[in-house]
Amino acid sequence: MSLDKATVAKIAHLARIKVPDDELDHLAGELSQILSFVEQLGEVDTQDVPPMTSVAAQTLRRRKDEVTDGGYRDAVLSNGPETAEGFYVVPKVVE
């Protein structure tokens, strides 16, 4: 795919990038090379290639799912301006 000067100017305008007119030809050539490389990647057969999330096979370490903290309800509620029956008291928002 080959881009011309007008197309590059339009892309720059849409991207809100100010590109001087004397650089449009050079930029058009670079963008055309990038697009031709992307087209080449589309021709590669990846049918039997499994999806990859990392270049190195890794497994995450896991920890036991157990409660190690808690039981500080009164200490936490003491930070609020007003509490009642183990909850924060807030103004009514919906009537």
KEZA-735491 format. One record per atom (N, C-alpha, C, O): residue number from 1; atom name; z, y, x. Coordinates in steps of 0.02 Angstrom, whole numbers, plus 32768, in hexadecimal, padded with zeros to 4 digits. Each point is the difference from the previous one (the first is absolute). Layout:
<recs>
lovex = NUM	dovo = CA	zz = Z	yy = Y	xx = X;
...
</recs>
This chain:
<recs>
lovex = 1	dovo = N	zz = 8000	yy = 7FC5	xx = 802A;
lovex = 1	dovo = CA	zz = 8000	yy = 803B	xx = 7FD6;
lovex = 1	dovo = C	zz = 8000	yy = 803D	xx = 802C;
lovex = 1	dovo = O	zz = 8028	yy = 8006	xx = 802F;
lovex = 2	dovo = N	zz = 7FAC	yy = 8028	xx = 7FC4;
lovex = 2	dovo = CA	zz = 7FFA	yy = 803C	xx = 8028;
lovex = 2	dovo = C	zz = 8013	yy = 803D	xx = 7FD6;
lovex = 2	dovo = O	zz = 7FE8	yy = 8009	xx = 7FC8;
lovex = 3	dovo = N	zz = 8043	yy = 801F	xx = 8054;
lovex = 3	dovo = CA	zz = 8016	yy = 803D	xx = 7FDD;
lovex = 3	dovo = C	zz = 7FDB	yy = 803C	xx = 801C;
lovex = 3	dovo = O	zz = 7FF4	yy = 8005	xx = 803C;
lovex = 4	dovo = N	zz = 7FFA	yy = 8028	xx = 7F98;
lovex = 4	dovo = CA	zz = 7FE1	yy = 803D	xx = 8017;
lovex = 4	dovo = C	zz = 8032	yy = 8039	xx = 8002;
lovex = 4	dovo = O	zz = 803A	yy = 7FF8	xx = 7FEC;
lovex = 5	dovo = N	zz = 7FB0	yy = 8041	xx = 802B;
lovex = 5	dovo = CA	zz = 802B	yy = 803B	xx = 800A;
lovex = 5	dovo = C	zz = 801F	yy = 8017	xx = 7FBE;
lovex = 5	dovo = O	zz = 803A	yy = 8014	xx = 7FFE;
lovex = 6	dovo = N	zz = 7F9F	yy = 7FEB	xx = 7FCC;
lovex = 6	dovo = CA	zz = 8019	yy = 8017	xx = 7FBF;
lovex = 6	dovo = C	zz = 8036	yy = 7FD2	xx = 7FE4;
lovex = 6	dovo = O	zz = 8031	yy = 8018	xx = 7FE3;
lovex = 7	dovo = N	zz = 7FC7	yy = 7FA7	xx = 8028;
lovex = 7	dovo = CA	zz = 8032	yy = 7FD1	xx = 7FE7;
lovex = 7	dovo = C	zz = 8042	yy = 8008	xx = 8026;
lovex = 7	dovo = O	zz = 8036	yy = 7FFE	xx = 7FE3;
lovex = 8	dovo = N	zz = 7FC5	yy = 800C	xx = 805F;
lovex = 8	dovo = CA	zz = 803D	yy = 800B	xx = 8028;
lovex = 8	dovo = C	zz = 8022	yy = 8041	xx = 7FEC;
lovex = 8	dovo = O	zz = 803D	yy = 8003	xx = 7FFD;
lovex = 9	dovo = N	zz = 7F9D	yy = 8030	xx = 7FF4;
lovex = 9	dovo = CA	zz = 801D	yy = 803F	xx = 7FEA;
lovex = 9	dovo = C	zz = 8024	yy = 7FF7	xx = 7FBD;
lovex = 9	dovo = O	zz = 8035	yy = 801D	xx = 7FF5;
lovex = 10	dovo = N	zz = 7FAE	yy = 7FBB	xx = 7FDF;
lovex = 10	dovo = CA	zz = 801F	yy = 7FF4	xx = 7FBF;
lovex = 10	dovo = C	zz = 8040	yy = 7FD7	xx = 8009;
lovex = 10	dovo = O	zz = 8033	yy = 800F	xx = 7FDF;
lovex = 11	dovo = N	zz = 7FCC	yy = 7FBF	xx = 804C;
lovex = 11	dovo = CA	zz = 803C	yy = 7FD8	xx = 800D;
lovex = 11	dovo = C	zz = 8037	yy = 802C	xx = 801D;
lovex = 11	dovo = O	zz = 803A	yy = 7FFB	xx = 7FED;
lovex = 12	dovo = N	zz = 7FB4	yy = 8031	xx = 8041;
lovex = 12	dovo = CA	zz = 8031	yy = 802D	xx = 801E;
lovex = 12	dovo = C	zz = 801D	yy = 802F	xx = 7FCC;
lovex = 12	dovo = O	zz = 803C	yy = 800F	xx = 8001;
lovex = 13	dovo = N	zz = 7F9A	yy = 8008	xx = 7FD2;
lovex = 13	dovo = CA	zz = 8018	yy = 802C	xx = 7FCA;
lovex = 13	dovo = C	zz = 8030	yy = 7FDB	xx = 7FD2;
lovex = 13	dovo = O	zz = 8035	yy = 801B	xx = 7FEE;
lovex = 14	dovo = N	zz = 7FBA	yy = 7FA7	xx = 7FFF;
lovex = 14	dovo = CA	zz = 802B	yy = 7FDA	xx = 7FD5;
lovex = 14	dovo = C	zz = 8043	yy = 7FEE	xx = 8021;
lovex = 14	dovo = O	zz = 8033	yy = 7FFC	xx = 7FDF;
lovex = 15	dovo = N	zz = 7FCB	yy = 7FFB	xx = 8063;
lovex = 15	dovo = CA	zz = 803D	yy = 7FF0	xx = 8026;
lovex = 15	dovo = C	zz = 8026	yy = 803F	xx = 8013;
lovex = 15	dovo = O	zz = 8035	yy = 7FFB	xx = 8020;
lovex = 16	dovo = N	zz = 7FB1	yy = 803E	xx = 7FCE;
lovex = 16	dovo = CA	zz = 801F	yy = 8040	xx = 8010;
lovex = 16	dovo = C	zz = 8008	yy = 8009	xx = 804C;
lovex = 16	dovo = O	zz = 8034	yy = 8018	xx = 8018;
lovex = 17	dovo = N	zz = 7F97	yy = 7FD4	xx = 800D;
lovex = 17	dovo = CA	zz = 7FFF	yy = 8007	xx = 8048;
lovex = 17	dovo = C	zz = 7FC9	yy = 8033	xx = 8012;
lovex = 17	dovo = O	zz = 7FC8	yy = 7FF9	xx = 7FE9;
lovex = 18	dovo = N	zz = 804A	yy = 8038	xx = 803E;
lovex = 18	dovo = CA	zz = 7FCF	yy = 8032	xx = 8015;
lovex = 18	dovo = C	zz = 7FDC	yy = 7FE6	xx = 803E;
lovex = 18	dovo = O	zz = 801E	yy = 7FF7	xx = 8035;
lovex = 19	dovo = N	zz = 7FA1	yy = 7FFD	xx = 7FC4;
lovex = 19	dovo = CA	zz = 7FD7	yy = 7FE8	xx = 8038;
lovex = 19	dovo = C	zz = 7FCA	yy = 8034	xx = 800E;
lovex = 19	dovo = O	zz = 7FD9	yy = 8010	xx = 7FD3;
lovex = 20	dovo = N	zz = 8024	yy = 800A	xx = 8069;
lovex = 20	dovo = CA	zz = 7FCB	yy = 8030	xx = 8011;
lovex = 20	dovo = C	zz = 7FBB	yy = 7FE1	xx = 7FF9;
lovex = 20	dovo = O	zz = 7FF8	yy = 7FC3	xx = 800A;
lovex = 21	dovo = N	zz = 7FD6	yy = 8066	xx = 7FE5;
lovex = 21	dovo = CA	zz = 7FBC	yy = 7FE7	xx = 7FF5;
lovex = 21	dovo = C	zz = 7FE2	yy = 7FDF	xx = 803E;
lovex = 21	dovo = O	zz = 7FD9	yy = 7FD2	xx = 7FFA;
lovex = 22	dovo = N	zz = 803A	yy = 8047	xx = 8041;
lovex = 22	dovo = CA	zz = 7FE2	yy = 7FE4	xx = 803D;
lovex = 22	dovo = C	zz = 801C	yy = 7FBA	xx = 8010;
lovex = 22	dovo = O	zz = 7FE5	yy = 7FDE	xx = 802B;
lovex = 23	dovo = N	zz = 8051	yy = 800D	xx = 7FB4;
lovex = 23	dovo = CA	zz = 801D	yy = 7FBD	xx = 800D;
lovex = 23	dovo = C	zz = 7FEB	yy = 7FCD	xx = 7FCB;
lovex = 23	dovo = O	zz = 8010	yy = 7FC5	xx = 8007;
lovex = 24	dovo = N	zz = 7FCD	yy = 8051	xx = 7FC5;
lovex = 24	dovo = CA	zz = 7FEE	yy = 7FD2	xx = 7FC9;
lovex = 24	dovo = C	zz = 7FD2	yy = 7FC8	xx = 8017;
lovex = 24	dovo = O	zz = 8007	yy = 7FC7	xx = 7FEB;
lovex = 25	dovo = N	zz = 7FC8	yy = 8049	xx = 8041;
lovex = 25	dovo = CA	zz = 7FD1	yy = 7FCC	xx = 8017;
lovex = 25	dovo = C	zz = 8025	yy = 7FCB	xx = 8028;
lovex = 25	dovo = O	zz = 7FF5	yy = 7FC4	xx = 7FF6;
lovex = 26	dovo = N	zz = 8036	yy = 8051	xx = 8037;
lovex = 26	dovo = CA	zz = 8025	yy = 7FD1	xx = 8029;
lovex = 26	dovo = C	zz = 802E	yy = 7FD5	xx = 7FD4;
lovex = 26	dovo = O	zz = 8004	yy = 7FC3	xx = 8009;
lovex = 27	dovo = N	zz = 801D	yy = 805C	xx = 7FC7;
lovex = 27	dovo = CA	zz = 802E	yy = 7FDC	xx = 7FD4;
lovex = 27	dovo = C	zz = 7FD9	yy = 7FD0	xx = 7FD3;
lovex = 27	dovo = O	zz = 8019	yy = 7FCA	xx = 7FF0;
lovex = 28	dovo = N	zz = 7FAB	yy = 8049	xx = 7FFC;
lovex = 28	dovo = CA	zz = 7FD7	yy = 7FD3	xx = 7FD6;
lovex = 28	dovo = C	zz = 7FEE	yy = 7FC1	xx = 8027;
lovex = 28	dovo = O	zz = 8001	yy = 7FC9	xx = 7FE4;
lovex = 29	dovo = N	zz = 7FF0	yy = 803E	xx = 805C;
lovex = 29	dovo = CA	zz = 7FF0	yy = 7FC6	xx = 8029;
lovex = 29	dovo = C	zz = 803C	yy = 7FD2	xx = 8008;
lovex = 29	dovo = O	zz = 7FFA	yy = 7FC3	xx = 7FFB;
lovex = 30	dovo = N	zz = 8041	yy = 805A	xx = 8011;
lovex = 30	dovo = CA	zz = 803C	yy = 7FD7	xx = 8008;
lovex = 30	dovo = C	zz = 8012	yy = 7FDC	xx = 7FBF;
lovex = 30	dovo = O	zz = 8011	yy = 7FC4	xx = 8001;
lovex = 31	dovo = N	zz = 7FEC	yy = 805F	xx = 7FC7;
lovex = 31	dovo = CA	zz = 8010	yy = 7FE0	xx = 7FC0;
lovex = 31	dovo = C	zz = 7FCD	yy = 7FCA	xx = 7FEF;
lovex = 31	dovo = O	zz = 8013	yy = 7FCD	xx = 7FE3;
lovex = 32	dovo = N	zz = 7FAF	yy = 803D	xx = 802E;
lovex = 32	dovo = CA	zz = 7FCD	yy = 7FCD	xx = 7FF3;
lovex = 32	dovo = C	zz = 800E	yy = 7FC1	xx = 8029;
lovex = 32	dovo = O	zz = 7FF7	yy = 7FC8	xx = 7FE7;
lovex = 33	dovo = N	zz = 801F	yy = 8040	xx = 8057;
lovex = 33	dovo = CA	zz = 8011	yy = 7FC6	xx = 802A;
lovex = 33	dovo = C	zz = 803C	yy = 7FDB	xx = 7FE2;
lovex = 33	dovo = O	zz = 8001	yy = 7FC2	xx = 7FFF;
lovex = 34	dovo = N	zz = 8030	yy = 8062	xx = 7FE9;
lovex = 34	dovo = CA	zz = 803B	yy = 7FE1	xx = 7FE2;
lovex = 34	dovo = C	zz = 7FEC	yy = 7FD8	xx = 7FC2;
lovex = 34	dovo = O	zz = 8015	yy = 7FC7	xx = 7FF7;
lovex = 35	dovo = N	zz = 7FC1	yy = 8057	xx = 7FDF;
lovex = 35	dovo = CA	zz = 7FEB	yy = 7FDE	xx = 7FC3;
lovex = 35	dovo = C	zz = 7FD5	yy = 7FC2	xx = 800F;
lovex = 35	dovo = O	zz = 8006	yy = 7FCE	xx = 7FDD;
lovex = 36	dovo = N	zz = 7FD1	yy = 8035	xx = 8056;
lovex = 36	dovo = CA	zz = 7FD7	yy = 7FC6	xx = 8012;
lovex = 36	dovo = C	zz = 802D	yy = 7FC8	xx = 801A;
lovex = 36	dovo = O	zz = 7FF2	yy = 7FC5	xx = 7FF3;
lovex = 37	dovo = N	zz = 8044	yy = 804C	xx = 8031;
lovex = 37	dovo = CA	zz = 802E	yy = 7FCD	xx = 8017;
lovex = 37	dovo = C	zz = 8025	yy = 7FE0	xx = 7FC5;
lovex = 37	dovo = O	zz = 800A	yy = 7FC3	xx = 7FFF;
lovex = 38	dovo = N	zz = 8009	yy = 8065	xx = 7FD0;
lovex = 38	dovo = CA	zz = 8022	yy = 7FE5	xx = 7FC4;
lovex = 38	dovo = C	zz = 7FD0	yy = 7FD2	xx = 7FDA;
lovex = 38	dovo = O	zz = 8016	yy = 7FCD	xx = 7FE6;
lovex = 39	dovo = N	zz = 7FAB	yy = 8044	xx = 8017;
lovex = 39	dovo = CA	zz = 7FCF	yy = 7FD5	xx = 7FE0;
lovex = 39	dovo = C	zz = 7FFA	yy = 7FBD	xx = 8025;
lovex = 39	dovo = O	zz = 7FF8	yy = 7FCC	xx = 7FE0;
lovex = 40	dovo = N	zz = 800C	yy = 8035	xx = 8062;
lovex = 40	dovo = CA	zz = 7FFE	yy = 7FC2	xx = 8027;
lovex = 40	dovo = C	zz = 803C	yy = 7FD5	xx = 7FF0;
lovex = 40	dovo = O	zz = 7FFA	yy = 7FC2	xx = 7FFC;
lovex = 41	dovo = N	zz = 8040	yy = 805C	xx = 7FFA;
lovex = 41	dovo = CA	zz = 803C	yy = 7FD9	xx = 7FEF;
lovex = 41	dovo = C	zz = 7FF9	yy = 7FDF	xx = 7FBD;
lovex = 41	dovo = O	zz = 801B	yy = 7FCA	xx = 7FF5;
lovex = 42	dovo = N	zz = 7FC0	yy = 8055	xx = 7FDD;
lovex = 42	dovo = CA	zz = 7FF5	yy = 7FE2	xx = 7FBF;
lovex = 42	dovo = C	zz = 7FD5	yy = 7FC2	xx = 8002;
lovex = 42	dovo = O	zz = 8001	yy = 7FD8	xx = 7FD1;
lovex = 43	dovo = N	zz = 7FD8	yy = 801F	xx = 8064;
lovex = 43	dovo = CA	zz = 7FD4	yy = 7FC6	xx = 8007;
lovex = 43	dovo = C	zz = 8024	yy = 7FC3	xx = 801C;
lovex = 43	dovo = O	zz = 7FE5	yy = 7FC9	xx = 7FFF;
lovex = 44	dovo = N	zz = 8058	yy = 803F	xx = 801A;
lovex = 44	dovo = CA	zz = 8025	yy = 7FC8	xx = 801E;
lovex = 44	dovo = C	zz = 8019	yy = 7FD2	xx = 7FCA;
lovex = 44	dovo = O	zz = 801B	yy = 8016	xx = 7FCD;
lovex = 45	dovo = N	zz = 7FDA	yy = 7FA8	xx = 803D;
lovex = 45	dovo = CA	zz = 8017	yy = 7FCE	xx = 7FD0;
lovex = 45	dovo = C	zz = 804A	yy = 7FF3	xx = 800A;
lovex = 45	dovo = O	zz = 8014	yy = 7FE5	xx = 8034;
lovex = 46	dovo = N	zz = 8014	yy = 802E	xx = 7F9B;
lovex = 46	dovo = CA	zz = 8049	yy = 7FF6	xx = 8004;
lovex = 46	dovo = C	zz = 8018	yy = 7FD1	xx = 7FC9;
lovex = 46	dovo = O	zz = 803A	yy = 8002	xx = 7FED;
lovex = 47	dovo = N	zz = 7F9A	yy = 7FD4	xx = 7FFB;
lovex = 47	dovo = CA	zz = 8010	yy = 7FD4	xx = 7FC8;
lovex = 47	dovo = C	zz = 803A	yy = 7FD1	xx = 8010;
lovex = 47	dovo = O	zz = 802E	yy = 7FF7	xx = 7FD7;
lovex = 48	dovo = N	zz = 7FD2	yy = 7FEA	xx = 8065;
lovex = 48	dovo = CA	zz = 8033	yy = 7FCF	xx = 8011;
lovex = 48	dovo = C	zz = 8037	yy = 801C	xx = 802C;
lovex = 48	dovo = O	zz = 8028	yy = 7FDA	xx = 801C;
lovex = 49	dovo = N	zz = 7FDC	yy = 8067	xx = 7FE9;
lovex = 49	dovo = CA	zz = 8034	yy = 8020	xx = 8029;
lovex = 49	dovo = C	zz = 803A	yy = 8013	xx = 7FD2;
lovex = 49	dovo = O	zz = 7FF7	yy = 8026	xx = 7FD1;
lovex = 50	dovo = N	zz = 8045	yy = 7FC0	xx = 803D;
lovex = 50	dovo = CA	zz = 8039	yy = 8012	xx = 7FD5;
lovex = 50	dovo = C	zz = 8016	yy = 8048	xx = 800C;
lovex = 50	dovo = O	zz = 7FF7	yy = 801B	xx = 8036;
lovex = 51	dovo = N	zz = 8024	yy = 8005	xx = 7F96;
lovex = 51	dovo = CA	zz = 8018	yy = 8045	xx = 8008;
lovex = 51	dovo = C	zz = 8037	yy = 8002	xx = 8035;
lovex = 51	dovo = O	zz = 8027	yy = 7FD1	xx = 8007;
lovex = 52	dovo = N	zz = 7FDD	yy = 8066	xx = 801D;
lovex = 52	dovo = CA	zz = 802F	yy = 8007	xx = 8037;
lovex = 52	dovo = C	zz = 802A	yy = 803F	xx = 7FF6;
lovex = 52	dovo = O	zz = 7FE5	yy = 8036	xx = 7FF2;
lovex = 53	dovo = N	zz = 805C	yy = 7FC3	xx = 8015;
lovex = 53	dovo = CA	zz = 802C	yy = 803A	xx = 7FFA;
lovex = 53	dovo = C	zz = 8016	yy = 8019	xx = 8043;
lovex = 53	dovo = O	zz = 8018	yy = 8039	xx = 8006;
lovex = 54	dovo = N	zz = 7FE1	yy = 7F9E	xx = 802E;
lovex = 54	dovo = CA	zz = 8015	yy = 8013	xx = 8043;
lovex = 54	dovo = C	zz = 7FD8	yy = 7FD8	xx = 8032;
lovex = 54	dovo = O	zz = 7FE7	yy = 7FCA	xx = 7FF0;
lovex = 55	dovo = N	zz = 8013	yy = 804F	xx = 804D;
lovex = 55	dovo = CA	zz = 7FDC	yy = 7FDC	xx = 8033;
lovex = 55	dovo = C	zz = 802B	yy = 7FC8	xx = 801E;
lovex = 55	dovo = O	zz = 7FE6	yy = 7FD3	xx = 8020;
lovex = 56	dovo = N	zz = 805B	yy = 8031	xx = 7FD6;
lovex = 56	dovo = CA	zz = 802D	yy = 7FCC	xx = 8019;
lovex = 56	dovo = C	zz = 8023	yy = 7FDF	xx = 7FC5;
lovex = 56	dovo = O	zz = 8019	yy = 8022	xx = 7FD3;
lovex = 57	dovo = N	zz = 7FE8	yy = 7F9C	xx = 802D;
lovex = 57	dovo = CA	zz = 8021	yy = 7FDC	xx = 7FCA;
lovex = 57	dovo = C	zz = 804B	yy = 800B	xx = 8005;
lovex = 57	dovo = O	zz = 801F	yy = 7FEF	xx = 8033;
lovex = 58	dovo = N	zz = 7FFE	yy = 802D	xx = 7F9A;
lovex = 58	dovo = CA	zz = 8047	yy = 8010	xx = 8002;
lovex = 58	dovo = C	zz = 8020	yy = 7FEB	xx = 7FBE;
lovex = 58	dovo = O	zz = 7FE0	yy = 8001	xx = 7FCB;
lovex = 59	dovo = N	zz = 805F	yy = 7FED	xx = 8039;
lovex = 59	dovo = CA	zz = 8027	yy = 7FF6	xx = 7FC4;
lovex = 59	dovo = C	zz = 803D	yy = 802D	xx = 8005;
lovex = 59	dovo = O	zz = 801D	yy = 8008	xx = 8035;
lovex = 60	dovo = N	zz = 7FF5	yy = 8016	xx = 7F94;
lovex = 60	dovo = CA	zz = 8039	yy = 802E	xx = 8000;
lovex = 60	dovo = C	zz = 8041	yy = 7FD9	xx = 7FFD;
lovex = 60	dovo = O	zz = 8006	yy = 7FCD	xx = 7FDE;
lovex = 61	dovo = N	zz = 802A	yy = 804B	xx = 8047;
lovex = 61	dovo = CA	zz = 8042	yy = 7FE2	xx = 7FFD;
lovex = 61	dovo = C	zz = 801F	yy = 8012	xx = 7FBD;
lovex = 61	dovo = O	zz = 7FF8	yy = 8037	xx = 7FE7;
lovex = 62	dovo = N	zz = 802B	yy = 7F9A	xx = 7FFD;
lovex = 62	dovo = CA	zz = 8020	yy = 800B	xx = 7FBF;
lovex = 62	dovo = C	zz = 804B	yy = 7FF8	xx = 8007;
lovex = 62	dovo = O	zz = 8018	yy = 7FDA	xx = 802A;
lovex = 63	dovo = N	zz = 800C	yy = 804A	xx = 7FAE;
lovex = 63	dovo = CA	zz = 8049	yy = 7FFA	xx = 7FFF;
lovex = 63	dovo = C	zz = 8014	yy = 7FE4	xx = 7FBC;
lovex = 63	dovo = O	zz = 7FDA	yy = 8002	xx = 7FD0;
lovex = 64	dovo = N	zz = 8062	yy = 7FE5	xx = 802D;
lovex = 64	dovo = CA	zz = 801A	yy = 7FE7	xx = 7FC1;
lovex = 64	dovo = C	zz = 8009	yy = 803A	xx = 7FD0;
lovex = 64	dovo = O	zz = 8014	yy = 8037	xx = 8013;
lovex = 65	dovo = N	zz = 7FDC	yy = 7FBC	xx = 7FAF;
lovex = 65	dovo = CA	zz = 8008	yy = 8033	xx = 7FCC;
lovex = 65	dovo = C	zz = 8047	yy = 7FFB	xx = 7FE4;
lovex = 65	dovo = O	zz = 800C	yy = 7FDD	xx = 7FCF;
lovex = 66	dovo = N	zz = 8021	yy = 8047	xx = 8051;
lovex = 66	dovo = CA	zz = 8045	yy = 7FFD	xx = 7FEA;
lovex = 66	dovo = C	zz = 801D	yy = 8046	xx = 8000;
lovex = 66	dovo = O	zz = 7FEC	yy = 802B	xx = 8028;
lovex = 67	dovo = N	zz = 8044	yy = 7FE1	xx = 7FAD;
lovex = 67	dovo = CA	zz = 8021	yy = 8040	xx = 7FFA;
lovex = 67	dovo = C	zz = 8031	yy = 8007	xx = 803A;
lovex = 67	dovo = O	zz = 802D	yy = 7FD7	xx = 8007;
lovex = 68	dovo = N	zz = 7FCA	yy = 805C	xx = 8021;
lovex = 68	dovo = CA	zz = 802D	yy = 800A	xx = 8039;
lovex = 68	dovo = C	zz = 8028	yy = 8040	xx = 7FF9;
lovex = 68	dovo = O	zz = 802B	yy = 800F	xx = 802A;
lovex = 69	dovo = N	zz = 7FC7	yy = 8017	xx = 7FA3;
lovex = 69	dovo = CA	zz = 8022	yy = 803F	xx = 7FF7;
lovex = 69	dovo = C	zz = 8009	yy = 800B	xx = 7FB5;
lovex = 69	dovo = O	zz = 7FDF	yy = 7FE0	xx = 7FD8;
lovex = 70	dovo = N	zz = 804C	yy = 804B	xx = 8017;
lovex = 70	dovo = CA	zz = 800B	yy = 800F	xx = 7FB9;
lovex = 70	dovo = C	zz = 8049	yy = 8003	xx = 7FF1;
lovex = 70	dovo = O	zz = 802A	yy = 7FFD	xx = 802C;
lovex = 71	dovo = N	zz = 7FE5	yy = 800A	xx = 7F94;
lovex = 71	dovo = CA	zz = 8045	yy = 8004	xx = 7FEC;
lovex = 71	dovo = C	zz = 801F	yy = 8045	xx = 800D;
lovex = 71	dovo = O	zz = 803D	yy = 8007	xx = 8003;
lovex = 72	dovo = N	zz = 7F99	yy = 802B	xx = 8003;
lovex = 72	dovo = CA	zz = 8018	yy = 8044	xx = 800E;
lovex = 72	dovo = C	zz = 7FF2	yy = 802F	xx = 7FC5;
lovex = 72	dovo = O	zz = 7FF4	yy = 803B	xx = 800A;
lovex = 73	dovo = N	zz = 800E	yy = 7FAB	xx = 7FBA;
lovex = 73	dovo = CA	zz = 7FEE	yy = 8028	xx = 7FC6;
lovex = 73	dovo = C	zz = 802A	yy = 803F	xx = 7FFB;
lovex = 73	dovo = O	zz = 7FE5	yy = 8036	xx = 7FF5;
lovex = 74	dovo = N	zz = 805B	yy = 7FC4	xx = 8013;
lovex = 74	dovo = CA	zz = 802B	yy = 803B	xx = 7FF9;
lovex = 74	dovo = C	zz = 7FF2	yy = 8033	xx = 8037;
lovex = 74	dovo = O	zz = 8001	yy = 803C	xx = 7FF2;
lovex = 75	dovo = N	zz = 7FF2	yy = 7FAD	xx = 804B;
lovex = 75	dovo = CA	zz = 7FF1	yy = 802F	xx = 8036;
lovex = 75	dovo = C	zz = 7FBD	yy = 8023	xx = 7FF4;
lovex = 75	dovo = O	zz = 7FFA	yy = 803C	xx = 800E;
lovex = 76	dovo = N	zz = 7FD5	yy = 7FA0	xx = 7FD7;
lovex = 76	dovo = CA	zz = 7FBF	yy = 801E	xx = 7FF2;
lovex = 76	dovo = C	zz = 8006	yy = 8031	xx = 7FC6;
lovex = 76	dovo = O	zz = 7FE5	yy = 8037	xx = 8003;
lovex = 77	dovo = N	zz = 803E	yy = 7FB6	xx = 7FC9;
lovex = 77	dovo = CA	zz = 8008	yy = 802C	xx = 7FC6;
lovex = 77	dovo = C	zz = 8028	yy = 803F	xx = 8010;
lovex = 77	dovo = O	zz = 7FFA	yy = 8032	xx = 7FDD;
lovex = 78	dovo = N	zz = 802F	yy = 7FCC	xx = 8057;
lovex = 78	dovo = CA	zz = 8027	yy = 803B	xx = 8011;
lovex = 78	dovo = C	zz = 7FD4	yy = 8039	xx = 8019;
lovex = 78	dovo = O	zz = 8017	yy = 8039	xx = 8003;
lovex = 79	dovo = N	zz = 7FAB	yy = 7FB8	xx = 8010;
lovex = 79	dovo = CA	zz = 7FD1	yy = 8034	xx = 8017;
lovex = 79	dovo = C	zz = 7FE3	yy = 8028	xx = 7FC6;
lovex = 79	dovo = O	zz = 7FE6	yy = 8037	xx = 800B;
lovex = 80	dovo = N	zz = 801E	yy = 7FAF	xx = 7FB9;
lovex = 80	dovo = CA	zz = 7FE2	yy = 8023	xx = 7FC7;
lovex = 80	dovo = C	zz = 802F	yy = 8034	xx = 7FE3;
lovex = 80	dovo = O	zz = 803D	yy = 7FFB	xx = 8007;
lovex = 81	dovo = N	zz = 7FA7	yy = 8037	xx = 7FD7;
lovex = 81	dovo = CA	zz = 802A	yy = 8034	xx = 7FE3;
lovex = 81	dovo = C	zz = 8028	yy = 7FE8	xx = 7FC4;
lovex = 81	dovo = O	zz = 8038	yy = 8018	xx = 7FF5;
lovex = 82	dovo = N	zz = 7FAC	yy = 7FB9	xx = 7FE5;
lovex = 82	dovo = CA	zz = 8024	yy = 7FE7	xx = 7FC5;
lovex = 82	dovo = C	zz = 7FED	yy = 7FB7	xx = 7FF4;
lovex = 82	dovo = O	zz = 7FC5	yy = 7FEF	xx = 8002;
lovex = 83	dovo = N	zz = 806C	yy = 7FE7	xx = 7FF1;
lovex = 83	dovo = CA	zz = 7FF4	yy = 7FB9	xx = 7FF3;
lovex = 83	dovo = C	zz = 8026	yy = 7FEB	xx = 7FC3;
lovex = 83	dovo = O	zz = 8032	yy = 801E	xx = 7FED;
lovex = 84	dovo = N	zz = 7FB6	yy = 7FAC	xx = 7FF4;
lovex = 84	dovo = CA	zz = 8022	yy = 7FE4	xx = 7FC6;
lovex = 84	dovo = C	zz = 7FEE	yy = 7FB6	xx = 7FFB;
lovex = 84	dovo = O	zz = 7FC5	yy = 7FEE	xx = 8003;
lovex = 85	dovo = N	zz = 806D	yy = 7FE8	xx = 7FF7;
lovex = 85	dovo = CA	zz = 7FF8	yy = 7FB8	xx = 7FF6;
lovex = 85	dovo = C	zz = 7FD4	yy = 7FE0	xx = 8037;
lovex = 85	dovo = O	zz = 7FD9	yy = 7FD3	xx = 7FF1;
lovex = 86	dovo = N	zz = 802E	yy = 8043	xx = 804C;
lovex = 86	dovo = CA	zz = 7FDB	yy = 7FE3	xx = 8038;
lovex = 86	dovo = C	zz = 7FB9	yy = 8019	xx = 8008;
lovex = 86	dovo = O	zz = 7FD9	yy = 7FE0	xx = 8023;
lovex = 87	dovo = N	zz = 8015	yy = 8058	xx = 7FBD;
lovex = 87	dovo = CA	zz = 7FBC	yy = 801B	xx = 8005;
lovex = 87	dovo = C	zz = 8004	yy = 804B	xx = 800D;
lovex = 87	dovo = O	zz = 8034	yy = 801F	xx = 7FF4;
lovex = 88	dovo = N	zz = 7F95	yy = 7FFD	xx = 8026;
lovex = 88	dovo = CA	zz = 7FFB	yy = 8049	xx = 8006;
lovex = 88	dovo = C	zz = 7FF3	yy = 801D	xx = 7FBC;
lovex = 88	dovo = O	zz = 7FDB	yy = 7FE2	xx = 7FD8;
lovex = 89	dovo = N	zz = 8041	yy = 8057	xx = 801A;
lovex = 89	dovo = CA	zz = 7FF3	yy = 8024	xx = 7FC1;
lovex = 89	dovo = C	zz = 7FCD	yy = 8036	xx = 800F;
lovex = 89	dovo = O	zz = 800A	yy = 802A	xx = 802C;
lovex = 90	dovo = N	zz = 7FBF	yy = 7FD4	xx = 7FAF;
lovex = 90	dovo = CA	zz = 7FCA	yy = 8031	xx = 800A;
lovex = 90	dovo = C	zz = 7FF1	yy = 8021	xx = 7FBD;
lovex = 90	dovo = O	zz = 800F	yy = 7FE4	xx = 7FCB;
lovex = 91	dovo = N	zz = 7FD3	yy = 8058	xx = 8037;
lovex = 91	dovo = CA	zz = 7FEF	yy = 8021	xx = 7FC1;
lovex = 91	dovo = C	zz = 7FCA	yy = 7FD9	xx = 7FDA;
lovex = 91	dovo = O	zz = 7FD6	yy = 7FDF	xx = 801E;
lovex = 92	dovo = N	zz = 802C	yy = 8026	xx = 7FA1;
lovex = 92	dovo = CA	zz = 7FCE	yy = 7FDE	xx = 7FD6;
lovex = 92	dovo = C	zz = 7FBD	yy = 8022	xx = 800A;
lovex = 92	dovo = O	zz = 7FFB	yy = 803E	xx = 7FFD;
lovex = 93	dovo = N	zz = 7FD2	yy = 7F9A	xx = 800F;
lovex = 93	dovo = CA	zz = 7FBD	yy = 801B	xx = 800D;
lovex = 93	dovo = C	zz = 7FD3	yy = 7FF9	xx = 7FC3;
lovex = 93	dovo = O	zz = 7FDA	yy = 802E	xx = 7FF1;
lovex = 94	dovo = N	zz = 802A	yy = 7F9B	xx = 7FEC;
lovex = 94	dovo = CA	zz = 7FD6	yy = 7FF2	xx = 7FC6;
lovex = 94	dovo = C	zz = 802B	yy = 8002	xx = 7FC2;
lovex = 94	dovo = O	zz = 8036	yy = 7FE3	xx = 7FFE;
lovex = 95	dovo = N	zz = 7FB1	yy = 8040	xx = 7FD0;
lovex = 95	dovo = CA	zz = 8027	yy = 8003	xx = 7FC2;
lovex = 95	dovo = C	zz = 7FE1	yy = 7FD5	xx = 7FCB;
lovex = 95	dovo = O	zz = 8019	yy = 7FFC	xx = 7FC8;
</recs>
